[in-house]
Amino acid sequence: MKVRTSLAAAVLASAILLPSAAPTLAAPPAPRPPGIEKQDTLRWVAPKDLRIGSAVAGGGHHETQAYPDPFTYDQPYRERLAAEFNSVSPENQLKWEFVHPEQDTYRFAEMDAIVQFAQANKQVVRGHTLFWHSQNPEWLEEGDFTKEELRAILKDHIQTVVGRYAGKIQQWDVANEIFNDNGTLRTTDNIWIRELGPDIIADAFRWAHEADPKAKLFFNDYGVEGLNAKSNAYLELIPRLQAQGVPIDGFAIQGHLSTRYGFPGDLRANLQRFDDLGLETAITEIDVRMDVVAGTEPTAAQLAQQASYYQRALEACVAVDECNSFTIWGFTDTYSWVPVFFSGEGEATVMEEDFTRKPAYYALQTTLEQASPGRGNR
């Protein structure tokens, strides 16, 4: 385990970007005894109209790691998940390969446990995801299905999953990552679009709405933080679908960022143009990875840069009226997906392996507090 409390304090005091009128931040407090004070958490200081969330570690790459299922067996992790956040998202527990491993078999136990946890801790849940090109089971991708059979499989999946959690899941990422970076539809690697055509996207939203009319339904994607071909494609598609009566409520930006690249300074402007369409917006999967050689630690400068990225992203969200959900993609480096998928990069979350808070955590906490002068019990 790595303990860098003094480094975090130095970075926080000297390097976090704050609005010019904001007071100077004090250094973080000395390490506290066991237990989490309610008033010293992200959810406590969050504005009442903003959900601050985290992905719930489990499934996917976690199943190949040496540790047992984090959400099930790591009690300190569960305690912090409950204390810090008023929204949770399943990291992998609702992706097709996990929740629908065989054609006639659904695996709901893990997701049921997350929903029960959320209800017990007065948290909302974001559902992720119903329609995607990745993490599909072999039986689906390699099956010999007619178009009619594929359509029936998708409809059954959406209505079974959404229907099971009707009234218990606030928002759904219905269609995930449907565009390539150049703004063209994924007609090659997305089985649904490839085999059934683009109109199936509208059907996915209609079926989800039928299963739970009160849930908010979103498009979700990476690489759409700024004004670019990919986000432009959504800006064109969504009004066209809405004109056809397709029930679309929101547009979500994932926010998987890296300090290798500059911060997307047009994030706020991009969120605003979807807000101008009358949509809700959200940042749903943010993390900020850094170049860190295995066995070493990030420098103070790296931690400061990471903190500024988290802070600027949150500031962009709170500045837009209908950006009402901000979710980090895991809160501790122990269970981060980043080192598994990005060689040489890591340390992407706001807490270290032992839950020591990084400067990025305090950047979020301060930004939330400044956005909510009248804090209240959440």
C-alpha positions as CSV (number, residue, x, y, z in Angstrom):
1,M,0.0,0.0,0.0
2,K,1.1,3.5,-0.8
3,V,0.6,6.4,1.7
4,R,1.2,9.8,0.3
5,T,-0.9,12.0,2.6
6,S,1.8,14.7,2.9
7,L,2.3,14.8,-0.9
8,A,-1.4,15.1,-1.4
9,A,-1.5,18.0,1.0
10,A,1.3,19.8,-0.7
11,V,-0.2,19.4,-4.2
12,L,-3.7,20.4,-3.0
13,A,-2.4,23.5,-1.3
14,S,-0.4,24.7,-4.3
15,A,-1.8,23.4,-7.6
16,I,-5.5,22.8,-7.8
17,L,-7.2,25.1,-10.2
18,L,-9.9,27.1,-8.5
19,P,-12.2,30.0,-9.6
20,S,-10.5,33.3,-9.1
21,A,-13.0,34.3,-6.4
22,A,-12.7,31.1,-4.5
23,P,-11.0,31.1,-1.1
24,T,-7.6,29.4,-0.8
25,L,-7.9,25.7,0.0
26,A,-6.5,24.5,3.3
27,A,-4.4,21.4,3.3
28,P,-6.3,18.1,3.8
29,P,-6.7,17.1,7.4
30,A,-4.5,14.6,9.2
31,P,-5.5,10.9,8.7
32,R,-8.6,10.1,10.6
33,P,-9.3,7.2,12.9
34,P,-11.3,4.3,11.5
35,G,-14.8,5.3,10.4
36,I,-16.2,7.8,7.9
37,E,-17.7,11.1,9.0
38,K,-20.9,11.8,7.1
39,Q,-20.1,15.5,6.7
40,D,-16.7,14.8,5.2
41,T,-17.9,13.0,2.0
42,L,-18.6,13.8,-1.6
43,R,-22.3,13.1,-1.3
44,W,-22.7,15.4,1.7
45,V,-21.4,18.5,-0.1
46,A,-23.0,17.7,-3.5
47,P,-25.7,20.0,-4.8
48,K,-29.2,18.6,-4.3
49,D,-29.8,18.4,-8.0
50,L,-26.6,16.6,-8.8
51,R,-25.9,12.9,-8.3
52,I,-22.3,12.1,-7.5
53,G,-21.6,8.4,-8.3
54,S,-19.1,5.6,-8.7
55,A,-18.9,2.4,-10.7
56,V,-19.4,-0.7,-8.6
57,A,-16.4,-2.9,-9.2
58,G,-17.2,-6.4,-10.4
59,G,-17.4,-8.7,-13.4
60,G,-15.3,-8.2,-16.5
61,H,-11.6,-8.0,-15.9
62,H,-12.1,-8.4,-12.1
63,E,-13.0,-12.0,-12.6
64,T,-9.4,-12.7,-13.9
65,Q,-7.7,-11.0,-10.9
66,A,-6.4,-12.6,-7.8
67,Y,-8.8,-10.9,-5.5
68,P,-12.4,-12.1,-4.8
69,D,-15.4,-10.1,-6.0
70,P,-14.8,-6.6,-4.6
71,F,-18.4,-5.6,-4.0
72,T,-19.2,-8.9,-2.3
73,Y,-16.2,-9.4,-0.1
74,D,-14.4,-6.1,0.5
75,Q,-16.3,-4.5,3.4
76,P,-14.2,-1.3,3.7
77,Y,-14.8,-0.8,0.0
78,R,-18.6,-1.2,0.5
79,E,-18.5,1.2,3.5
80,R,-16.8,3.9,1.4
81,L,-19.1,3.3,-1.6
82,A,-22.1,3.9,0.7
83,A,-20.6,6.9,2.4
84,E,-19.2,8.8,-0.5
85,F,-21.8,8.5,-3.3
86,N,-25.5,8.9,-3.8
87,S,-25.4,7.1,-7.2
88,V,-23.9,3.8,-8.3
89,S,-23.4,2.2,-11.7
90,P,-22.6,-1.5,-12.3
91,E,-19.2,-1.6,-13.9
92,N,-19.8,-4.9,-15.7
93,Q,-22.6,-6.6,-13.8
94,L,-25.2,-5.6,-16.4
95,K,-23.2,-6.1,-19.6
96,W,-24.4,-8.8,-21.8
97,E,-21.7,-11.4,-21.2
98,F,-22.2,-11.2,-17.5
99,V,-26.0,-10.8,-17.1
100,H,-27.0,-13.0,-20.1
101,P,-24.3,-15.7,-20.3
102,E,-26.4,-18.2,-22.1
103,Q,-29.3,-17.7,-24.5
104,D,-31.9,-18.9,-22.0
105,T,-30.1,-17.9,-18.8
106,Y,-29.9,-14.6,-17.0
107,R,-27.6,-13.9,-14.1
108,F,-29.2,-11.3,-11.8
109,A,-27.8,-12.1,-8.4
110,E,-25.0,-9.6,-8.5
111,M,-27.1,-6.8,-9.9
112,D,-29.9,-7.5,-7.4
113,A,-27.4,-7.1,-4.6
114,I,-26.2,-3.7,-6.0
115,V,-29.8,-2.5,-6.2
116,Q,-30.6,-3.7,-2.7
117,F,-27.4,-2.0,-1.5
118,A,-28.4,1.3,-3.2
119,Q,-31.9,1.2,-1.7
120,A,-30.5,0.6,1.8
121,N,-28.1,3.5,1.4
122,K,-30.5,6.0,-0.3
123,Q,-28.6,5.9,-3.6
124,V,-30.0,5.9,-7.1
125,V,-28.7,3.5,-9.8
126,R,-27.6,4.1,-13.4
127,G,-28.1,1.0,-15.6
128,H,-25.2,0.2,-18.0
129,T,-25.7,-1.0,-20.8
130,L,-28.3,-2.6,-23.1
131,F,-27.0,-2.2,-26.6
132,W,-23.3,-2.4,-27.3
133,H,-20.7,-3.8,-29.6
134,S,-18.4,-5.1,-26.9
135,Q,-18.5,-7.7,-24.0
136,N,-21.2,-9.7,-25.7
137,P,-21.3,-13.5,-25.0
138,E,-20.0,-16.0,-27.6
139,W,-23.5,-17.6,-28.0
140,L,-24.7,-14.2,-29.4
141,E,-21.7,-13.1,-31.5
142,E,-21.1,-16.6,-33.0
143,G,-24.7,-17.8,-33.2
144,D,-26.4,-18.5,-36.5
145,F,-29.5,-16.4,-36.0
146,T,-31.9,-15.0,-38.6
147,K,-32.7,-11.3,-38.5
148,E,-36.0,-12.0,-36.9
149,E,-34.4,-14.1,-34.2
150,L,-31.8,-11.5,-33.4
151,R,-34.4,-8.8,-33.1
152,A,-36.4,-11.0,-30.7
153,I,-33.3,-11.8,-28.7
154,L,-32.6,-8.0,-28.3
155,K,-36.1,-7.2,-27.4
156,D,-36.3,-10.0,-24.8
157,H,-33.0,-8.9,-23.2
158,I,-33.9,-5.2,-23.0
159,Q,-37.4,-5.8,-21.6
160,T,-36.4,-8.6,-19.3
161,V,-33.5,-6.6,-17.8
162,V,-35.2,-3.2,-17.7
163,G,-38.5,-4.7,-16.5
164,R,-36.8,-6.5,-13.6
165,Y,-35.5,-3.2,-12.3
166,A,-38.4,-1.0,-13.2
167,G,-38.8,1.8,-10.6
168,K,-35.3,0.9,-9.2
169,I,-33.0,2.3,-11.8
170,Q,-33.0,6.0,-12.4
171,Q,-31.1,6.2,-15.8
172,W,-30.2,3.7,-18.5
173,D,-27.3,3.9,-20.9
174,V,-29.5,2.3,-23.6
175,A,-27.2,2.6,-26.6
176,N,-23.5,2.6,-25.9
177,E,-20.7,3.7,-28.3
178,I,-22.6,3.4,-31.5
179,F,-20.4,5.7,-33.5
180,N,-16.8,5.5,-34.7
181,D,-14.4,8.4,-34.0
182,N,-15.1,9.9,-37.4
183,G,-18.8,10.1,-36.7
184,T,-19.9,7.1,-38.8
185,L,-22.1,4.3,-37.3
186,R,-20.4,1.1,-36.2
187,T,-21.8,-1.0,-39.0
188,T,-19.0,-3.6,-38.8
189,D,-18.4,-4.5,-35.1
190,N,-21.9,-3.8,-33.7
191,I,-23.9,-6.9,-34.3
192,W,-27.2,-5.1,-33.9
193,I,-26.5,-2.3,-36.4
194,R,-24.7,-4.7,-38.8
195,E,-27.4,-7.3,-38.9
196,L,-30.5,-5.3,-38.3
197,G,-29.7,-1.8,-39.6
198,P,-29.7,1.6,-38.0
199,D,-33.4,1.6,-37.2
200,I,-32.8,-0.9,-34.5
201,I,-31.3,1.9,-32.3
202,A,-34.8,3.5,-32.1
203,D,-36.4,0.2,-31.3
204,A,-34.0,-0.3,-28.4
205,F,-35.1,3.0,-26.8
206,R,-38.8,2.2,-27.4
207,W,-38.5,-1.3,-25.8
208,A,-36.7,0.2,-22.8
209,H,-39.3,2.8,-22.4
210,E,-42.1,0.2,-22.6
211,A,-40.4,-1.8,-19.8
212,D,-40.0,1.2,-17.5
213,P,-41.7,4.4,-18.6
214,K,-40.3,6.4,-15.8
215,A,-36.6,5.7,-16.4
216,K,-34.5,8.3,-18.1
217,L,-32.9,6.9,-21.3
218,F,-29.5,7.9,-22.6
219,F,-26.9,7.6,-25.3
220,N,-23.5,7.1,-23.8
221,D,-20.0,7.3,-25.5
222,Y,-16.3,8.0,-25.1
223,G,-14.3,10.5,-27.1
224,V,-17.3,12.9,-27.2
225,E,-16.0,15.3,-24.5
226,G,-15.4,18.1,-27.1
227,L,-16.8,19.5,-30.3
228,N,-15.8,16.9,-32.8
229,A,-17.2,14.6,-35.5
230,K,-18.4,12.0,-33.0
231,S,-20.3,14.4,-30.8
232,N,-21.6,16.1,-33.9
233,A,-23.0,12.8,-35.1
234,Y,-25.1,12.5,-31.9
235,L,-26.2,16.1,-32.1
236,E,-27.6,15.3,-35.5
237,L,-29.0,11.9,-34.7
238,I,-30.9,12.6,-31.5
239,P,-33.3,15.3,-32.7
240,R,-34.0,13.2,-35.8
241,L,-35.0,10.2,-33.6
242,Q,-37.0,12.4,-31.3
243,A,-38.9,13.8,-34.3
244,Q,-40.0,10.2,-34.9
245,G,-41.3,9.9,-31.3
246,V,-38.3,7.9,-30.0
247,P,-38.1,8.4,-26.2
248,I,-34.6,9.8,-25.6
249,D,-34.0,11.8,-22.5
250,G,-30.3,12.4,-22.3
251,F,-26.7,12.3,-23.7
252,A,-23.9,11.0,-21.6
253,I,-20.1,11.6,-21.9
254,Q,-17.9,8.9,-20.4
255,G,-14.8,11.0,-19.8
256,H,-12.0,8.5,-19.8
257,L,-9.1,11.0,-19.8
258,S,-5.3,10.8,-19.8
259,T,-2.7,13.3,-18.8
260,R,-0.9,12.4,-22.0
261,Y,-3.3,14.7,-23.7
262,G,-4.7,18.1,-23.0
263,F,-7.9,18.6,-21.2
264,P,-10.9,19.0,-23.5
265,G,-11.5,22.7,-22.9
266,D,-14.7,22.7,-24.9
267,L,-16.4,20.2,-22.6
268,R,-18.8,22.7,-21.1
269,A,-19.7,24.1,-24.6
270,N,-20.4,20.6,-25.8
271,L,-22.6,19.7,-22.8
272,Q,-24.5,23.0,-23.3
273,R,-25.4,22.3,-26.9
274,F,-27.1,19.0,-25.8
275,D,-28.7,20.9,-23.0
276,D,-30.0,23.4,-25.5
277,L,-31.8,20.4,-27.3
278,G,-33.8,19.9,-24.0
279,L,-31.8,16.9,-23.0
280,E,-30.4,15.9,-19.7
281,T,-26.7,15.4,-19.7
282,A,-24.3,13.4,-17.6
283,I,-20.6,12.5,-17.2
284,T,-20.8,8.8,-16.6
285,E,-17.4,7.1,-16.4
286,I,-14.7,9.6,-15.7
287,D,-11.2,8.6,-14.7
288,V,-7.9,10.3,-15.4
289,R,-5.0,8.0,-16.0
290,M,-1.3,8.9,-15.7
291,D,2.0,7.5,-17.0
292,V,3.3,5.6,-14.0
293,V,6.0,3.0,-14.3
294,A,5.2,-0.2,-12.4
295,G,6.6,0.0,-8.9
296,T,6.8,3.8,-8.9
297,E,4.5,6.6,-7.8
298,P,3.2,9.6,-9.6
299,T,5.0,12.9,-9.0
300,A,3.4,16.0,-7.4
301,A,3.1,17.6,-10.8
302,Q,1.2,14.5,-12.1
303,L,-1.2,14.5,-9.2
304,A,-1.8,18.2,-9.6
305,Q,-2.6,17.7,-13.3
306,Q,-4.9,14.8,-12.6
307,A,-6.7,16.9,-10.0
308,S,-7.2,19.8,-12.4
309,Y,-8.7,17.4,-15.0
310,Y,-11.2,16.0,-12.5
311,Q,-12.0,19.5,-11.2
312,R,-12.5,21.1,-14.7
313,A,-14.8,18.3,-15.8
314,L,-16.9,18.7,-12.7
315,E,-17.0,22.4,-13.1
316,A,-18.2,22.0,-16.7
317,C,-21.0,19.7,-15.5
318,V,-22.2,22.0,-12.7
319,A,-22.2,25.0,-15.0
320,V,-24.8,23.3,-17.3
321,D,-28.4,23.3,-16.0
322,E,-29.4,19.8,-16.9
323,C,-26.1,18.0,-16.2
324,N,-27.4,16.1,-13.2
325,S,-25.1,13.1,-12.8
326,F,-21.3,12.9,-12.4
327,T,-19.9,9.4,-12.0
328,I,-16.3,8.4,-11.6
329,W,-15.4,5.0,-13.0
330,G,-14.3,3.5,-9.7
331,F,-12.9,5.4,-6.7
332,T,-9.9,3.4,-5.7
333,D,-6.8,2.3,-7.7
334,T,-7.1,-1.2,-6.2
335,Y,-9.9,-2.1,-8.6
336,S,-9.3,0.3,-11.5
337,W,-9.6,-1.2,-15.0
338,V,-7.0,1.2,-16.4
339,P,-3.7,-0.8,-15.7
340,V,-5.3,-3.9,-17.2
341,F,-6.1,-2.2,-20.5
342,F,-3.6,0.7,-20.8
343,S,0.0,-0.5,-20.5
344,G,2.2,1.9,-18.6
345,E,-0.7,4.0,-17.3
346,G,-2.6,3.8,-14.1
347,E,-3.4,5.7,-10.8
348,A,-6.5,6.9,-12.5
349,T,-9.0,7.2,-9.6
350,V,-9.3,9.6,-6.7
351,M,-8.1,7.2,-3.9
352,E,-5.1,5.1,-3.5
353,E,-5.2,1.3,-2.7
354,D,-5.6,2.0,1.0
355,F,-8.4,4.6,0.4
356,T,-6.0,7.5,1.0
357,R,-7.6,10.5,-0.7
358,K,-5.6,12.0,-3.6
359,P,-5.6,15.7,-4.5
360,A,-8.2,14.7,-7.2
361,Y,-10.6,13.8,-4.4
362,Y,-10.2,17.1,-2.6
363,A,-10.6,18.9,-6.0
364,L,-14.0,17.2,-6.4
365,Q,-15.0,17.8,-2.8
366,T,-14.2,21.5,-3.0
367,T,-15.9,22.0,-6.3
368,L,-19.1,20.3,-5.1
369,E,-19.1,22.4,-1.9
370,Q,-18.6,25.7,-3.9
371,A,-21.5,24.6,-6.2
372,S,-23.8,24.0,-3.2
373,P,-23.7,26.8,-0.7
374,G,-26.7,25.3,1.2
375,R,-25.5,21.8,1.9
376,G,-28.0,19.3,3.2
377,N,-28.4,15.7,4.2
378,R,-28.2,13.5,1.1
